[in-house]
Amino acid sequence: MKLARAWPILTALAFAAWIGYLFYLTRGVEKPPIHLSRPQFQVAEAVVVAHLEDEESPVRALEVVFTTNDKLQPGAEIRIANLRNSFHKWLDDGGPPEWEVPGDFIVPLRMLHRRTDQTWTAEVVPLPPSPGLPHGTRIYPKTPATIKELHAIPVGPQ
């Protein structure tokens, strides 16, 4: 008879532990998660982690993840033509519709050229056309999850 009384209590405790564990798992996840566009990075001539002060001024490359031009080094100043149009989140997370600056961002670049005054010019690689998905360009905030995903993508023309 004691087992019959203990069984509902044990199942209730197991259920509460399971719900607690699921709650714990959701606390460490970005909401909503940010995913990189693989095709955007696979055609990029360069991928940099850059610090952006505002949406108009040149960016400073903190890290060069990939480049087809060996002269591009960390610390380089890059003027990006279509940067202003690349801040849109395309996420419904309840916050502002654009990424907030200043901050560090992962930027896939194409048409990379060095000017005579030692600065670089480039543009953000556009997203590939796909039915039902947004068009245009996009940059990504630097987070542990986006950096991990970036290193899992084979970057650059294959």
N, CA, C and O atoms as a DFTB+ gen file, in Angstrom:
632 C
 N C O
     1  1       0.802      -1.188       0.000
     2  2       0.000       0.000       0.000
     3  2       0.852       1.262       0.000
     4  3       0.455       2.283      -0.563
     5  1       2.036       1.193       0.638
     6  2       2.908       2.352       0.669
     7  2       3.406       2.700      -0.731
     8  3       3.563       3.878      -1.049
     9  1       3.655       1.702      -1.568
    10  2       4.117       1.934      -2.926
    11  2       3.047       2.656      -3.742
    12  3       3.371       3.513      -4.565
    13  1       1.792       2.322      -3.525
    14  2       0.702       2.970      -4.246
    15  2       0.610       4.449      -3.879
    16  3       0.235       5.259      -4.725
    17  1       0.934       4.816      -2.670
    18  2       0.908       6.222      -2.252
    19  2       2.158       6.956      -2.736
    20  3       2.085       8.140      -3.066
    21  1       3.279       6.289      -2.782
    22  2       4.533       6.923      -3.172
    23  2       4.621       7.126      -4.688
    24  3       5.276       8.066      -5.139
    25  1       3.985       6.281      -5.468
    26  2       4.098       6.358      -6.923
    27  2       3.647       7.710      -7.492
    28  3       4.396       8.258      -8.300
    29  1       2.509       8.292      -7.151
    30  2       2.125       9.614      -7.689
    31  2       3.110      10.716      -7.280
    32  3       3.379      11.642      -8.045
    33  1       3.640      10.592      -6.058
    34  2       4.603      11.602      -5.604
    35  2       5.887      11.504      -6.425
    36  3       6.433      12.528      -6.835
    37  1       6.374      10.293      -6.671
    38  2       7.591      10.106      -7.462
    39  2       7.402      10.573      -8.902
    40  3       8.299      11.198      -9.468
    41  1       6.267      10.283      -9.491
    42  2       6.038      10.713     -10.873
    43  2       5.908      12.235     -10.946
    44  3       6.377      12.846     -11.906
    45  1       5.282      12.850      -9.953
    46  2       5.179      14.308      -9.926
    47  2       6.559      14.942      -9.783
    48  3       6.840      15.947     -10.437
    49  1       7.424      14.381      -8.944
    50  2       8.785      14.901      -8.790
    51  2       9.592      14.722     -10.086
    52  3      10.337      15.616     -10.487
    53  1       9.440      13.570     -10.728
    54  2      10.148      13.338     -11.994
    55  2       9.674      14.314     -13.066
    56  3      10.485      14.827     -13.837
    57  1       8.373      14.573     -13.122
    58  2       7.829      15.526     -14.083
    59  2       8.365      16.935     -13.804
    60  3       8.759      17.642     -14.731
    61  1       8.380      17.344     -12.532
    62  2       8.886      18.668     -12.173
    63  2      10.377      18.789     -12.514
    64  3      10.821      19.839     -12.980
    65  1      11.149      17.726     -12.286
    66  2      12.573      17.739     -12.631
    67  2      12.749      17.866     -14.141
    68  3      13.621      18.607     -14.595
    69  1      11.946      17.165     -14.920
    70  2      12.042      17.227     -16.376
    71  2      11.711      18.626     -16.890
    72  3      12.421      19.146     -17.750
    73  1      10.657      19.237     -16.383
    74  2      10.278      20.591     -16.791
    75  2      11.381      21.575     -16.384
    76  3      11.713      22.480     -17.150
    77  1      11.943      21.409     -15.201
    78  2      13.047      22.259     -14.764
    79  2      14.259      22.132     -15.664
    80  3      14.908      23.130     -15.980
    81  1      14.572      20.914     -16.080
    82  2      15.695      20.687     -16.981
    83  2      15.455      21.343     -18.337
    84  3      16.372      21.951     -18.890
    85  1      14.247      21.237     -18.887
    86  2      13.928      21.884     -20.154
    87  2      14.018      23.402     -20.031
    88  3      14.504      24.063     -20.948
    89  1      13.567      23.955     -18.931
    90  2      13.670      25.384     -18.700
    91  2      15.139      25.810     -18.644
    92  3      15.510      26.840     -19.205
    93  1      15.963      25.024     -17.975
    94  2      17.403      25.311     -17.888
    95  2      18.029      25.321     -19.284
    96  3      18.858      26.184     -19.573
    97  1      17.655      24.390     -20.147
    98  2      18.210      24.335     -21.498
    99  2      17.837      25.562     -22.319
   100  3      18.649      26.042     -23.110
   101  1      16.632      26.073     -22.146
   102  2      16.201      27.226     -22.941
   103  2      16.845      28.522     -22.489
   104  3      16.853      29.482     -23.260
   105  1      17.377      28.602     -21.299
   106  2      17.984      29.830     -20.809
   107  2      19.279      30.164     -21.538
   108  3      19.638      31.339     -21.622
   109  1      19.994      29.174     -22.067
   110  2      21.267      29.410     -22.724
   111  2      21.170      29.589     -24.219
   112  3      22.197      29.592     -24.898
   113  1      19.972      29.739     -24.761
   114  2      19.779      29.836     -26.191
   115  2      19.435      31.270     -26.564
   116  3      18.637      31.925     -25.894
   117  1      20.062      31.761     -27.668
   118  2      19.703      33.089     -28.164
   119  2      18.258      33.067     -28.628
   120  3      17.785      32.073     -29.178
   121  1      17.568      34.165     -28.403
   122  2      16.171      34.231     -28.827
   123  2      15.974      35.439     -29.707
   124  3      16.223      36.555     -29.250
   125  1      15.559      35.289     -30.895
   126  2      15.592      34.102     -31.732
   127  2      17.020      33.835     -32.191
   128  3      17.834      34.758     -32.211
   129  1      17.341      32.617     -32.555
   130  2      18.711      32.324     -32.960
   131  2      19.062      33.021     -34.272
   132  3      18.201      33.216     -35.130
   133  1      20.312      33.387     -34.418
   134  2      20.797      34.036     -35.631
   135  2      21.547      32.984     -36.436
   136  3      22.468      32.344     -35.929
   137  1      21.147      32.809     -37.696
   138  2      21.817      31.842     -38.555
   139  2      22.451      32.573     -39.730
   140  3      21.853      33.476     -40.316
   141  1      23.661      32.170     -40.061
   142  2      24.381      32.759     -41.175
   143  2      23.898      32.131     -42.487
   144  3      23.519      30.961     -42.519
   145  1      23.916      32.912     -43.557
   146  2      23.549      32.420     -44.876
   147  2      24.785      31.778     -45.509
   148  3      25.711      32.479     -45.918
   149  1      24.800      30.462     -45.587
   150  2      25.963      29.740     -46.135
   151  2      26.353      30.223     -47.524
   152  3      27.530      30.504     -47.751
   153  1      25.400      30.336     -48.483
   154  2      25.798      30.782     -49.822
   155  2      26.426      32.176     -49.827
   156  3      27.311      32.455     -50.636
   157  1      25.977      33.037     -48.939
   158  2      26.533      34.384     -48.854
   159  2      28.019      34.326     -48.493
   160  3      28.816      35.099     -49.024
   161  1      28.390      33.420     -47.602
   162  2      29.780      33.310     -47.175
   163  2      30.616      32.491     -48.160
   164  3      31.825      32.698     -48.256
   165  1      30.002      31.581     -48.878
   166  2      30.751      30.740     -49.804
   167  2      31.192      31.479     -51.058
   168  3      32.123      31.035     -51.730
   169  1      30.548      32.596     -51.395
   170  2      30.971      33.378     -52.558
   171  2      31.746      34.630     -52.165
   172  3      32.158      35.398     -53.034
   173  1      31.948      34.844     -50.872
   174  2      32.632      36.043     -50.400
   175  2      34.114      36.020     -50.763
   176  3      34.763      34.976     -50.715
   177  1      34.639      37.196     -51.128
   178  2      36.069      37.349     -51.367
   179  2      36.826      37.541     -50.058
   180  3      38.017      37.242     -49.967
   181  1      36.132      38.037     -49.062
   182  2      36.734      38.231     -47.736
   183  2      35.632      38.186     -46.693
   184  3      34.502      38.606     -46.945
   185  1      35.972      37.676     -45.527
   186  2      35.060      37.688     -44.383
   187  2      35.839      38.275     -43.227
   188  3      36.889      37.762     -42.839
   189  1      35.305      39.374     -42.674
   190  2      35.987      40.042     -41.575
   191  2      35.052      40.187     -40.389
   192  3      33.834      40.276     -40.540
   193  1      35.643      40.210     -39.220
   194  2      34.937      40.627     -38.010
   195  2      35.375      42.064     -37.807
   196  3      36.554      42.337     -37.580
   197  1      34.422      42.982     -37.888
   198  2      34.748      44.404     -37.877
   199  2      33.985      45.129     -36.791
   200  3      32.884      44.732     -36.408
   201  1      34.595      46.208     -36.296
   202  2      33.917      47.070     -35.332
   203  2      33.280      48.214     -36.101
   204  3      33.951      48.918     -36.856
   205  1      31.971      48.396     -35.903
   206  2      31.233      49.457     -36.574
   207  2      30.842      50.508     -35.551
   208  3      30.159      50.209     -34.571
   209  1      31.273      51.729     -35.780
   210  2      30.919      52.847     -34.897
   211  2      29.550      53.405     -35.243
   212  3      28.761      53.733     -34.356
   213  1      29.268      53.512     -36.544
   214  2      27.955      53.954     -36.996
   215  2      27.693      53.327     -38.360
   216  3      28.491      52.528     -38.849
   217  1      26.573      53.694     -38.968
   218  2      26.142      53.031     -40.191
   219  2      26.738      53.628     -41.452
   220  3      26.514      53.096     -42.539
   221  1      27.485      54.709     -41.345
   222  2      27.996      55.395     -42.525
   223  2      29.517      55.389     -42.634
   224  3      30.045      55.356     -43.746
   225  1      30.222      55.420     -41.532
   226  2      31.676      55.589     -41.576
   227  2      32.383      54.277     -41.919
   228  3      31.790      53.203     -41.813
   229  1      33.659      54.367     -42.334
   230  2      34.433      53.154     -42.619
   231  2      34.542      52.270     -41.377
   232  3      34.449      52.752     -40.249
   233  1      34.741      50.969     -41.600
   234  2      34.853      50.018     -40.496
   235  2      36.314      49.632     -40.329
   236  3      37.114      49.749     -41.257
   237  1      36.647      49.170     -39.127
   238  2      38.001      48.689     -38.857
   239  2      37.934      47.182     -38.646
   240  3      37.192      46.695     -37.794
   241  1      38.720      46.452     -39.433
   242  2      38.735      44.994     -39.350
   243  2      39.459      44.562     -38.079
   244  3      40.641      44.856     -37.903
   245  1      38.751      43.865     -37.196
   246  2      39.367      43.334     -35.986
   247  2      40.045      41.992     -36.265
   248  3      41.098      41.679     -35.710
   249  1      39.407      41.208     -37.144
   250  2      39.908      39.875     -37.479
   251  2      39.560      39.594     -38.932
   252  3      38.448      39.882     -39.376
   253  1      40.504      39.036     -39.669
   254  2      40.252      38.616     -41.041
   255  2      40.106      37.102     -41.012
   256  3      41.092      36.380     -40.864
   257  1      38.879      36.626     -41.154
   258  2      38.595      35.193     -41.091
   259  2      39.015      34.508     -42.388
   260  3      39.570      33.409     -42.368
   261  1      38.745      35.168     -43.520
   262  2      39.096      34.627     -44.825
   263  2      39.311      35.791     -45.775
   264  3      38.624      36.809     -45.681
   265  1      40.257      35.648     -46.685
   266  2      40.448      36.639     -47.734
   267  2      41.137      36.005     -48.925
   268  3      41.955      35.097     -48.773
   269  1      40.798      36.495     -50.125
   270  2      41.499      36.070     -51.327
   271  2      42.669      37.009     -51.606
   272  3      43.492      36.733     -52.479
   273  1      42.747      38.108     -50.874
   274  2      43.820      39.087     -51.029
   275  2      44.643      39.092     -49.742
   276  3      44.176      39.561     -48.704
   277  1      45.853      38.578     -49.813
   278  2      46.690      38.447     -48.621
   279  2      47.107      39.784     -48.015
   280  3      47.616      39.815     -46.894
   281  1      46.903      40.877     -48.727
   282  2      47.298      42.194     -48.204
   283  2      46.301      42.742     -47.186
   284  3      46.623      43.669     -46.443
   285  1      45.111      42.185     -47.144
   286  2      44.116      42.616     -46.158
   287  2      44.489      42.027     -44.804
   288  3      44.517      40.808     -44.631
   289  1      44.773      42.897     -43.856
   290  2      45.231      42.495     -42.534
   291  2      44.299      43.062     -41.460
   292  3      43.586      44.033     -41.711
   293  1      44.302      42.454     -40.249
   294  2      43.537      43.044     -39.145
   295  2      44.002      44.481     -38.897
   296  3      45.191      44.789     -38.979
   297  1      43.054      45.331     -38.597
   298  2      43.353      46.745     -38.381
   299  2      43.119      47.594     -39.613
   300  3      43.168      48.821     -39.533
   301  1      42.864      46.967     -40.755
   302  2      42.643      47.709     -41.999
   303  2      41.322      48.464     -41.933
   304  3      40.353      48.010     -41.324
   305  1      41.310      49.624     -42.574
   306  2      40.091      50.427     -42.665
   307  2      39.412      50.100     -43.984
   308  3      40.038      50.151     -45.042
   309  1      38.121      49.763     -43.916
   310  2      37.376      49.358     -45.109
   311  2      36.141      50.249     -45.249
   312  3      35.338      50.374     -44.324
   313  1      36.010      50.864     -46.426
   314  2      34.810      51.650     -46.736
   315  2      33.858      50.733     -47.497
   316  3      34.175      50.277     -48.596
   317  1      32.686      50.461     -46.909
   318  2      31.736      49.508     -47.480
   319  2      30.566      50.278     -48.087
   320  3      29.844      50.991     -47.392
   321  1      30.395      50.116     -49.412
   322  2      29.420      50.909     -50.158
   323  2      27.984      50.686     -49.699
   324  3      27.252      51.658     -49.510
   325  1      27.564      49.461     -49.515
   326  2      26.152      49.169     -49.205
   327  2      25.944      48.766     -47.745
   328  3      25.017      48.018     -47.432
   329  1      26.790      49.252     -46.868
   330  2      26.692      48.879     -45.451
   331  2      25.381      49.345     -44.829
   332  3      24.775      48.607     -44.052
   333  1      24.934      50.550     -45.155
   334  2      23.728      51.125     -44.544
   335  2      22.496      50.240     -44.758
   336  3      21.595      50.219     -43.919
   337  1      22.454      49.516     -45.872
   338  2      21.297      48.671     -46.185
   339  2      21.415      47.272     -45.605
   340  3      20.559      46.427     -45.868
   341  1      22.457      47.005     -44.821
   342  2      22.731      45.642     -44.353
   343  2      22.407      45.415     -42.882
   344  3      22.700      44.340     -42.360
   345  1      21.820      46.375     -42.205
   346  2      21.582      46.270     -40.767
   347  2      20.243      45.654     -40.401
   348  3      19.986      45.417     -39.220
   349  1      19.386      45.387     -41.372
   350  2      18.044      44.897     -41.059
   351  2      18.115      43.485     -40.493
   352  3      18.811      42.631     -41.042
   353  1      17.396      43.233     -39.395
   354  2      17.436      41.934     -38.720
   355  2      16.664      40.850     -39.445
   356  3      17.114      39.706     -39.500
   357  1      15.507      41.188     -40.004
   358  2      14.585      40.211     -40.588
   359  2      14.140      39.199     -39.557
   360  3      13.826      38.058     -39.895
   361  1      14.112      39.607     -38.305
   362  2      13.650      38.760     -37.213
   363  2      12.562      39.504     -36.470
   364  3      12.588      40.732     -36.392
   365  1      11.624      38.788     -35.933
   366  2      10.576      39.404     -35.130
   367  2      10.856      39.067     -33.676
   368  3      10.211      38.200     -33.086
   369  1      11.840      39.778     -33.103
   370  2      12.220      39.494     -31.720
   371  2      11.673      40.528     -30.743
   372  3      12.027      40.519     -29.564
   373  1      10.810      41.420     -31.231
   374  2      10.210      42.416     -30.358
   375  2      11.082      43.646     -30.151
   376  3      10.645      44.610     -29.521
   377  1      12.295      43.632     -30.664
   378  2      13.197      44.758     -30.527
   379  2      13.164      45.633     -31.760
   380  3      12.260      45.520     -32.588
   381  1      14.166      46.518     -31.884
   382  2      14.218      47.376     -33.069
   383  2      14.468      46.525     -34.318
   384  3      15.030      45.435     -34.217
   385  1      14.052      47.018     -35.503
   386  2      14.183      46.213     -36.716
   387  2      15.610      46.118     -37.245
   388  3      15.881      45.331     -38.152
   389  1      16.524      46.911     -36.689
   390  2      17.899      46.882     -37.167
   391  2      18.853      46.583     -36.024
   392  3      18.542      46.834     -34.859
   393  1      20.041      46.033     -36.372
   394  2      21.078      45.804     -35.369
   395  2      21.520      47.149     -34.826
   396  3      21.552      48.143     -35.551
   397  1      21.856      47.174     -33.561
   398  2      22.283      48.413     -32.927
   399  2      23.790      48.570     -33.031
   400  3      24.537      47.610     -32.838
   401  1      24.230      49.774     -33.333
   402  2      25.656      50.092     -33.390
   403  2      25.930      51.147     -32.326
   404  3      25.012      51.889     -31.975
   405  1      27.132      51.251     -31.803
   406  2      28.343      50.546     -32.191
   407  2      28.348      49.106     -31.717
   408  3      27.653      48.735     -30.770
   409  1      29.153      48.304     -32.404
   410  2      29.280      46.904     -32.052
   411  2      30.179      46.176     -33.031
   412  3      30.643      46.751     -34.015
   413  1      30.422      44.891     -32.746
   414  2      31.248      44.052     -33.599
   415  2      30.334      43.170     -34.449
   416  3      29.371      42.588     -33.950
   417  1      30.654      43.081     -35.743
   418  2      29.811      42.360     -36.693
   419  2      30.661      41.479     -37.601
   420  3      31.827      41.776     -37.859
   421  1      30.062      40.392     -38.079
   422  2      30.671      39.536     -39.086
   423  2      30.183      40.060     -40.434
   424  3      28.979      40.155     -40.675
   425  1      31.139      40.400     -41.317
   426  2      30.788      41.039     -42.581
   427  2      31.386      40.247     -43.750
   428  3      32.609      40.200     -43.888
   429  1      30.547      39.622     -44.599
   430  2      31.049      38.990     -45.817
   431  2      31.191      40.044     -46.920
   432  3      30.249      40.791     -47.180
   433  1      32.346      40.110     -47.564
   434  2      32.637      41.176     -48.527
   435  2      32.932      40.623     -49.916
   436  3      33.381      39.488     -50.073
   437  1      32.664      41.463     -50.922
   438  2      33.049      41.171     -52.299
   439  2      33.523      42.472     -52.941
   440  3      33.380      43.550     -52.364
   441  1      34.089      42.356     -54.145
   442  2      34.645      43.504     -54.878
   443  2      35.597      44.298     -53.984
   444  3      35.482      45.516     -53.849
   445  1      36.520      43.588     -53.392
   446  2      37.491      44.160     -52.460
   447  2      38.658      44.765     -53.243
   448  3      39.337      44.067     -53.997
   449  1      38.886      46.068     -53.058
   450  2      39.986      46.761     -53.743
   451  2      40.702      47.662     -52.752
   452  3      40.093      48.238     -51.851
   453  1      42.015      47.768     -52.942
   454  2      42.819      48.661     -52.092
   455  2      42.996      49.978     -52.816
   456  3      43.393      50.005     -53.981
   457  1      42.701      51.074     -52.126
   458  2      42.863      52.414     -52.695
   459  2      44.279      52.895     -52.451
   460  3      45.035      52.277     -51.702
   461  1      44.628      53.980     -53.074
   462  2      45.989      54.508     -52.943
   463  2      46.275      55.054     -51.554
   464  3      47.435      55.111     -51.146
   465  1      45.247      55.457     -50.819
   466  2      45.470      56.001     -49.466
   467  2      45.457      54.907     -48.395
   468  3      45.211      55.189     -47.222
   469  1      45.719      53.671     -48.793
   470  2      45.837      52.513     -47.895
   471  2      44.514      52.074     -47.268
   472  3      44.516      51.216     -46.386
   473  1      43.397      52.635     -47.697
   474  2      42.097      52.133     -47.239
   475  2      41.576      51.164     -48.294
   476  3      42.055      51.133     -49.427
   477  1      40.592      50.384     -47.898
   478  2      39.994      49.396     -48.782
   479  2      38.567      49.802     -49.108
   480  3      37.912      50.478     -48.316
   481  1      38.085      49.388     -50.275
   482  2      36.675      49.554     -50.618
   483  2      36.108      48.166     -50.902
   484  3      36.804      47.284     -51.406
   485  1      34.855      47.995     -50.575
   486  2      34.194      46.707     -50.789
   487  2      32.692      46.920     -50.680
   488  3      32.218      48.032     -50.446
   489  1      31.961      45.838     -50.854
   490  2      30.522      45.858     -50.593
   491  2      30.134      44.541     -49.934
   492  3      30.818      43.530     -50.093
   493  1      29.034      44.566     -49.197
   494  2      28.531      43.370     -48.537
   495  2      27.963      42.443     -49.601
   496  3      27.254      42.885     -50.505
   497  1      28.275      41.157     -49.491
   498  2      27.766      40.156     -50.434
   499  2      26.245      40.078     -50.282
   500  3      25.745      39.949     -49.165
   501  1      25.500      40.155     -51.399
   502  2      24.040      40.053     -51.280
   503  2      23.601      38.627     -50.954
   504  3      24.297      37.661     -51.266
   505  1      22.448      38.518     -50.328
   506  2      21.865      37.209     -50.059
   507  2      21.453      36.581     -51.381
   508  3      21.004      37.286     -52.285
   509  1      21.599      35.266     -51.507
   510  2      21.191      34.623     -52.762
   511  2      19.676      34.673     -52.912
   512  3      18.954      34.643     -51.915
   513  1      19.185      34.748     -54.155
   514  2      17.732      34.761     -54.342
   515  2      17.124      33.426     -53.928
   516  3      17.622      32.356     -54.278
   517  1      16.041      33.520     -53.177
   518  2      15.347      32.331     -52.726
   519  2      13.881      32.684     -52.520
   520  3      13.584      33.706     -51.902
   521  1      12.957      31.870     -53.017
   522  2      11.539      32.188     -52.885
   523  2      11.109      32.306     -51.424
   524  3      11.405      31.443     -50.597
   525  1      10.413      33.380     -51.136
   526  2       9.860      33.559     -49.804
   527  2      10.810      34.159     -48.787
   528  3      10.394      34.483     -47.674
   529  1      12.068      34.313     -49.140
   530  2      13.037      34.893     -48.207
   531  2      13.368      36.318     -48.627
   532  3      13.200      36.670     -49.794
   533  1      13.837      37.143     -47.694
   534  2      14.145      38.531     -48.031
   535  2      15.318      38.630     -49.008
   536  3      16.172      37.745     -49.074
   537  1      15.335      39.720     -49.756
   538  2      16.423      40.004     -50.679
   539  2      17.268      41.116     -50.084
   540  3      16.853      41.773     -49.129
   541  1      18.431      41.327     -50.633
   542  2      19.286      42.408     -50.166
   543  2      20.558      41.867     -49.539
   544  3      21.008      40.765     -49.854
   545  1      21.126      42.661     -48.647
   546  2      22.373      42.299     -47.990
   547  2      22.149      42.206     -46.492
   548  3      21.184      42.754     -45.959
   549  1      23.054      41.505     -45.818
   550  2      22.903      41.332     -44.379
   551  2      24.263      41.117     -43.733
   552  3      25.114      40.400     -44.260
   553  1      24.451      41.750     -42.586
   554  2      25.610      41.484     -41.744
   555  2      25.098      40.857     -40.460
   556  3      23.899      40.896     -40.182
   557  1      26.003      40.276     -39.671
   558  2      25.594      39.498     -38.504
   559  2      26.351      39.960     -37.276
   560  3      27.559      40.183     -37.356
   561  1      25.681      40.112     -36.139
   562  2      26.393      40.495     -34.918
   563  2      27.338      39.386     -34.469
   564  3      27.067      38.200     -34.656
   565  1      28.433      39.792     -33.884
   566  2      29.402      38.818     -33.377
   567  2      28.925      38.310     -32.027
   568  3      28.887      39.058     -31.050
   569  1      28.561      37.037     -31.978
   570  2      28.186      36.361     -30.741
   571  2      28.939      35.034     -30.720
   572  3      29.436      34.610     -31.763
   573  1      29.040      34.375     -29.592
   574  2      29.691      33.062     -29.590
   575  2      29.037      32.080     -30.566
   576  3      29.733      31.287     -31.201
   577  1      27.718      32.126     -30.690
   578  2      27.019      31.201     -31.589
   579  2      27.311      31.510     -33.058
   580  3      27.516      30.590     -33.849
   581  1      27.331      32.803     -33.438
   582  2      27.596      33.130     -34.838
   583  2      29.056      32.858     -35.208
   584  3      29.336      32.452     -36.336
   585  1      29.973      33.070     -34.291
   586  2      31.388      32.762     -34.560
   587  2      31.560      31.253     -34.736
   588  3      32.283      30.812     -35.630
   589  1      30.906      30.471     -33.898
   590  2      30.993      29.013     -34.011
   591  2      30.427      28.550     -35.351
   592  3      31.013      27.693     -36.012
   593  1      29.287      29.118     -35.751
   594  2      28.681      28.747     -37.029
   595  2      29.551      29.198     -38.202
   596  3      29.644      28.494     -39.207
   597  1      30.189      30.365     -38.085
   598  2      31.069      30.857     -39.146
   599  2      32.230      29.906     -39.380
   600  3      32.590      29.637     -40.526
   601  1      32.815      29.398     -38.313
   602  2      33.956      28.490     -38.460
   603  2      33.541      27.103     -38.965
   604  3      34.394      26.312     -39.367
   605  1      32.235      26.804     -38.947
   606  2      31.745      25.529     -39.469
   607  2      31.423      25.592     -40.956
   608  3      31.219      24.559     -41.594
   609  1      31.375      26.819     -41.520
   610  2      31.031      26.998     -42.930
   611  2      32.325      26.998     -43.754
   612  3      33.293      27.657     -43.376
   613  1      32.351      26.263     -44.881
   614  2      33.496      26.404     -45.780
   615  2      33.398      27.764     -46.484
   616  3      32.564      27.948     -47.370
   617  1      34.244      28.703     -46.091
   618  2      34.147      30.087     -46.540
   619  2      34.955      30.291     -47.808
   620  3      36.014      29.688     -47.980
   621  1      34.454      31.145     -48.701
   622  2      35.165      31.529     -49.911
   623  2      34.821      30.647     -51.089
   624  3      34.273      29.556     -50.931
   625  1      35.158      31.144     -52.298
   626  2      34.892      30.347     -53.503
   627  2      35.613      29.019     -53.457
   628  3      36.799      28.952     -53.135
   629  1      34.897      27.972     -53.777
   630  2      35.479      26.627     -53.709
   631  2      36.084      26.213     -55.021
   632  3      36.616      25.108     -55.135
